[in-house]
Amino acid sequence: MATHAARLVFLLAVAATLAGRSEGGWCLCRTDLYDVMLQKTLDYACGGGADCRPILQNGACFMPNTVKAHCSYAVNSYYQRSGQNPQACLFSGTTFVSNNDPSANGCLFPATQSAAGTNGTIGVNSPPAFGQGPSANDMSGGTKIFPVAGTAKRAVILACCWLLALYLSA
């Protein structure tokens, strides 16, 4: 009986650890959209508090010099500085949360609030008058599946652990 209790405690500890684990560490711009749409998102993020200095000319993330690349860096900075708040990666459906680190060629995308810093420049561009910022009307961030990446995965893991715990305690 003691071994079943020990197994149950172990499984509950694993389930708690998995439930609290962060999924979806980076906010990125969708590459299937036109540059004009992504430019508005980029402008909003940079004007709204993202650290856009790395995507300025001679910055570590200036290359590739494309709207899509710069947009992803800016929205990720905005998202990280917001503590990975799911609503900080909505941007009217022009962005999504990813589990894959987009860092490449010496350009490091911050994955935490502390890595993104909060004492830098407020932004290098002005936000647009309306329309591209985080939207309270679209809770899906453009994915239309779950508002937070990894929600379904955590729910399935917790359910399996719970069922296994019930089985072992019987």
Residue pairs with C-beta under 8 A, 6 or more apart in sequence:
4 168
4 169
5 169
7 165
7 168
8 165
8 168
8 169
11 161
11 164
11 165
11 168
12 161
12 165
14 161
15 157
15 158
15 161
15 162
18 154
18 157
18 158
18 161
19 154
19 157
19 158
21 150
21 154
22 84
22 150
23 99
23 148
23 149
23 150
23 151
23 153
23 154
24 84
24 97
24 98
24 99
24 148
24 149
24 150
25 84
25 98
25 99
25 101
25 111
25 112
26 76
26 79
26 97
26 98
26 99
26 100
26 101
26 102
26 109
26 111
27 72
27 75
27 76
27 78
27 79
27 80
27 88
27 89
27 95
27 96
27 97
27 98
28 72
28 75
28 76
28 95
28 96
28 97
28 98
28 102
29 38
29 41
29 42
29 68
29 71
29 72
29 75
29 91
29 94
29 95
30 38
30 93
30 94
30 95
30 96
30 142
31 68
33 94
35 66
35 67
35 68
37 94
37 132
38 67
38 68
38 71
38 94
39 67
39 71
40 94
40 128
40 131
40 132
41 71
41 74
41 75
41 91
41 92
41 94
41 95
41 132
42 67
42 70
42 71
42 74
42 75
42 125
43 125
43 126
43 127
43 128
43 132
44 91
44 127
44 128
44 132
44 133
45 52
45 71
45 74
45 75
45 77
45 78
45 91
45 123
46 52
46 74
46 123
46 124
46 125
47 122
47 123
47 125
47 126
47 127
48 78
48 123
48 127
48 133
49 78
49 81
49 82
49 122
49 123
50 74
50 75
50 77
50 78
50 81
50 123
51 77
51 81
51 116
51 117
51 120
51 121
52 70
52 73
52 74
52 77
52 121
52 123
52 124
52 125
53 59
53 120
53 121
53 124
54 60
54 61
54 62
54 73
54 107
55 61
55 62
55 69
55 70
55 73
55 74
56 62
56 124
60 106
60 107
60 108
61 69
61 70
61 73
61 107
63 105
63 107
71 94
72 102
72 109
73 107
73 109
75 89
75 91
75 95
76 102
76 109
76 110
77 110
77 116
78 88
79 85
79 88
79 89
79 97
80 110
80 111
80 112
80 113
80 115
80 116
81 113
81 116
81 117
81 118
82 88
82 113
83 113
84 112
84 113
86 97
86 139
86 141
86 147
86 148
87 134
87 136
87 139
88 134
89 95
89 96
89 97
89 134
89 141
90 134
90 135
90 138
90 139
90 141
90 142
91 132
91 133
91 134
91 135
91 141
91 142
92 131
92 132
92 133
92 135
92 138
93 135
93 138
93 140
93 141
93 142
94 132
94 142
95 141
95 142
96 141
96 142
96 143
97 141
97 143
97 148
97 149
98 149
99 149
99 150
101 109
101 111
102 109
103 109
110 116
110 117
127 133
139 147
140 146
140 147
141 147
145 152
146 152
